[in-house]
Amino acid sequence: MKDILVLFYSRHGTTAQLARFIAQGIDSVPGAQARVRTVPGVSTVCESSAPEIPDSGPPYAELRDLEECVGLALGSPTRFGNMAAALKYFLDGSTPQWLSGALAGKPACVFTSSGSLHGGQESTLLSMMIPLLHHGMLLLGLPYTESSLMSTRTGGSPYGATHFAQTGGTISDDERQLAVALGARLARTALKLAH
């Protein structure tokens, strides 16, 4: 089994829901399994630190998770059209992996959630792609052959899976289908490249 890392930060749970659907798509592909990880929040108090193990949900990511995966799904809530500071902070620590080329040639995709329909989802997806390009990763999106991309009235983008959280926090059927499809597409691509 090849591990595909689903790495995300979620404050209110909707990005975590998307992560679970992406993981479901990864796990649906024979030979692939999702390794779901999160990152701790960033504190404005310099002396504050997160516990080593989260109270609930997946474990915190370590840099070796990046090295060991054959693909990466990266997710964050939208923060003023950009990724959340907690995820950026984790990525800022990945210089050793950049220097060694540990992620070069591996496929990656991105996903996000926002509180408003035009809250900067696509710019957030693009902001997450930039460090992945610097790592030499191969970026995947959602093709318009995914019919939900044409029918969605909530989230979804050719740049990656998205969720419009003002819909009550519930992932719509279209958003779910697109997240599962993105995970499966990432897994199939990762397995082909790993051979």
C-alpha positions in Angstrom: 0.0 0.0 0.0 1.2 3.5 -0.9 0.5 6.3 1.5 -1.0 9.6 0.2 -0.8 12.4 2.8 -4.0 14.4 3.4 -2.6 17.4 5.3 -5.0 20.1 6.5 -5.8 22.7 9.1 -9.4 23.2 10.2 -10.8 25.6 12.7 -14.5 24.9 12.6 -14.6 21.5 11.1 -15.6 22.0 7.5 -12.1 21.7 6.0 -11.8 18.5 8.1 -15.0 17.2 6.5 -13.6 17.8 3.1 -10.3 16.1 4.1 -12.4 13.0 5.1 -14.1 12.9 1.7 -10.7 13.3 -0.1 -9.4 10.4 2.1 -12.4 8.4 1.1 -11.6 8.9 -2.6 -7.9 7.9 -2.0 -8.9 4.8 -0.1 -11.3 3.8 -2.9 -8.3 3.2 -5.2 -6.7 -0.3 -4.8 -3.1 0.0 -3.6 -3.5 3.5 -2.1 -4.3 4.5 1.5 -4.8 7.9 3.0 -2.6 9.1 5.8 -4.6 11.9 7.4 -2.7 14.6 9.4 -3.4 18.0 10.7 -1.3 20.9 12.1 -1.7 22.8 15.4 -3.0 26.3 15.5 -0.6 29.2 15.7 -0.8 31.3 18.9 -0.1 35.0 19.4 1.3 34.1 22.8 5.0 33.2 22.2 5.2 30.9 25.2 2.1 29.0 24.2 2.4 25.6 22.5 0.0 23.0 21.4 -0.1 19.6 23.1 2.0 16.9 21.3 -1.2 15.0 20.5 -4.5 16.7 19.5 -7.5 16.2 21.8 -9.4 14.7 18.9 -9.1 14.0 15.2 -6.0 13.0 13.3 -2.4 13.3 14.7 -0.2 16.3 14.0 1.9 16.0 10.8 5.6 15.6 11.0 8.0 16.6 8.2 8.7 12.9 7.6 5.1 12.4 6.5 5.9 14.6 3.5 8.9 12.4 2.7 7.1 9.1 3.1 4.0 10.0 1.0 3.7 9.3 -2.7 1.2 12.2 -3.1 -0.2 15.1 -1.1 -3.6 16.6 -0.7 -3.3 20.0 1.1 -6.2 21.8 2.7 -6.9 25.0 4.6 -9.8 27.3 5.4 -9.8 30.5 3.5 -8.2 33.4 5.4 -8.7 36.6 3.4 -8.0 34.8 0.2 -5.0 33.0 1.5 -4.2 29.8 3.4 -4.4 29.8 7.2 -1.2 30.8 9.2 -1.0 27.3 10.9 -0.6 25.5 7.5 1.8 28.2 6.2 3.9 27.8 9.4 4.2 24.1 8.9 5.2 24.5 5.2 7.7 27.2 6.1 9.5 24.5 8.1 9.9 22.2 5.1 13.2 23.7 3.8 15.1 20.4 4.4 12.6 18.6 2.2 13.0 21.4 -0.4 16.8 21.1 -0.3 16.8 17.3 -0.6 14.1 17.3 -3.3 11.9 14.9 -1.3 8.7 16.1 -2.9 9.9 16.7 -6.4 7.9 14.8 -9.0 5.1 13.8 -6.5 1.5 14.7 -7.4 -0.5 17.1 -5.2 -3.9 18.7 -5.0 -5.4 21.4 -2.8 -8.8 22.0 -1.1 -10.4 24.8 1.0 -13.5 26.0 2.7 -14.8 29.5 3.2 -17.7 31.2 5.0 -18.8 33.1 1.9 -19.3 32.0 -1.6 -17.0 34.6 -3.0 -14.6 34.6 0.0 -11.4 34.0 -1.9 -11.6 30.2 -2.4 -9.7 30.1 -5.7 -7.0 32.5 -4.5 -6.6 30.4 -1.4 -6.2 27.3 -3.6 -3.6 29.2 -5.7 -1.7 30.3 -2.5 -1.4 26.7 -1.4 0.0 25.7 -4.8 2.9 28.1 -4.7 5.0 26.3 -2.1 4.1 23.0 -3.8 5.5 24.3 -7.1 8.7 25.4 -5.3 9.0 21.8 -4.0 8.7 20.5 -7.6 5.4 18.8 -7.1 3.0 18.1 -10.0 -0.4 19.8 -9.4 -3.7 18.2 -10.1 -7.1 19.9 -10.3 -10.6 18.8 -11.2 -11.4 18.4 -14.9 -14.8 19.5 -16.2 -15.4 15.8 -17.0 -16.5 15.7 -13.4 -20.2 16.5 -13.9 -20.6 18.0 -10.4 -18.3 20.8 -11.4 -20.9 22.0 -13.9 -23.9 21.5 -11.6 -22.7 22.7 -8.2 -24.4 25.7 -6.6 -22.1 25.6 -3.6 -18.4 24.8 -3.7 -16.2 23.3 -6.4 -13.5 24.6 -8.7 -11.2 23.3 -11.4 -8.3 24.3 -9.1 -9.5 21.9 -6.3 -12.3 20.9 -4.0 -14.0 23.7 -2.1 -16.9 24.1 0.4 -19.2 27.1 1.0 -19.6 26.8 4.8 -22.6 29.2 5.0 -24.8 26.4 3.8 -25.1 25.3 7.5 -21.7 23.5 7.7 -23.0 20.5 5.7 -21.0 19.4 2.7 -23.4 19.4 -0.3 -23.7 16.3 -2.6 -21.7 18.1 -5.3 -19.0 19.2 -2.9 -18.7 15.6 -1.6 -18.6 14.1 -5.1 -15.9 16.5 -6.1 -13.8 15.9 -3.0 -14.0 12.1 -3.4 -13.2 12.4 -7.2 -10.2 14.6 -6.4 -8.9 12.1 -3.8 -9.3 9.2 -6.3 -7.6 11.2 -9.1 -4.7 12.0 -6.8 -4.3 8.3 -5.8 -4.5 7.0 -9.3 -1.9 9.5 -10.5 0.4 8.9 -7.5 0.3 5.1 -8.1 1.1 5.5 -11.8 4.0 7.8 -11.0 5.3 5.6 -8.2 5.8 2.7 -10.7 
